[in-house]
């Protein structure tokens, strides 16, 4: 079973920040949080990942709470092309040798013009 | 980033026939690939882990004789849906890890949409 829970859907106005929450209250100490998104009828695309520190890249920012039980993916200036299903995944350390991903239901983000 | 390609992108077949889907890592070697299935408006469901040079590991409830997986080289894994039936119609997606990277991310193919008539 997936170890994460996400709201099923969200809307965001174009140009505004999209904040997508994820609950992972049973996360263990060596597990990372990964975010992927899936645009309609395509394969998932990697966005960002983190362990406990906040992370930022050219696509998004990842804010992980201090207790690590939840996180938020932030798309700073959402565009229509960001409309997709966003998946939050908890998995072991990249060096663990385990690469199996279990996808939850994700959040369907709709960016509105 | 690393590129994973699937072929065909879509396929329509008659009930009872077998269909092969290929998953290739184009610019890296992948000792492990994963096969997922996705029904409309649902999440990805992991079917099996494909290991180069050895038997695939199937998830609970996935019939290994129905979904044959072969990973004969470091850049190619194939999924064959045998004796396909309409209920096998789905979006099949593969993913692979680039062993050169230590980031833990997986790279996904574009997906293959199977329609069984």
Contacts between the chains, C-beta under 8 A, distances in Angstrom:
chain1	res1	chain2	res2	distance
A	2	B	43	8.0
A	32	B	104	6.5
A	34	B	104	7.2
A	34	B	105	7.0
A	36	B	108	7.9
A	38	B	44	7.8
A	41	B	91	7.2
A	41	B	111	6.8
A	41	B	113	7.3
A	42	B	110	6.0
A	42	B	111	6.4
A	43	B	4	7.5
A	43	B	6	7.8
A	43	B	93	5.1
A	43	B	95	7.4
A	43	B	108	3.4
A	43	B	109	5.1
A	43	B	110	5.3
A	43	B	111	5.0
A	44	B	44	7.1
A	44	B	93	7.5
A	44	B	95	7.7
A	44	B	108	4.8
A	45	B	108	7.2
A	46	B	1	7.3
A	46	B	105	4.5
A	46	B	106	7.4
A	46	B	107	7.4
A	49	B	103	7.1
A	49	B	104	6.8
A	49	B	105	6.8
A	87	B	43	7.4
A	91	B	104	6.9
A	93	B	104	7.2
A	94	B	102	5.5
A	94	B	103	5.5
A	94	B	104	3.0
A	95	B	102	6.4
A	95	B	104	7.9
A	99	B	32	6.1
A	99	B	34	7.4
A	99	B	97	4.9
A	99	B	104	6.9
A	99	B	106	6.3
A	100	B	34	6.9
A	100	B	46	6.6
A	100	B	49	6.4
A	101	B	34	7.2
A	101	B	46	7.1
A	101	B	95	7.5
A	101	B	106	6.1
A	102	B	46	6.4
A	103	B	36	7.7
A	103	B	43	4.7
A	103	B	44	4.4
A	103	B	45	7.6
A	103	B	46	7.7
A	104	B	43	6.3
A	105	B	43	5.2
A	106	B	43	6.0
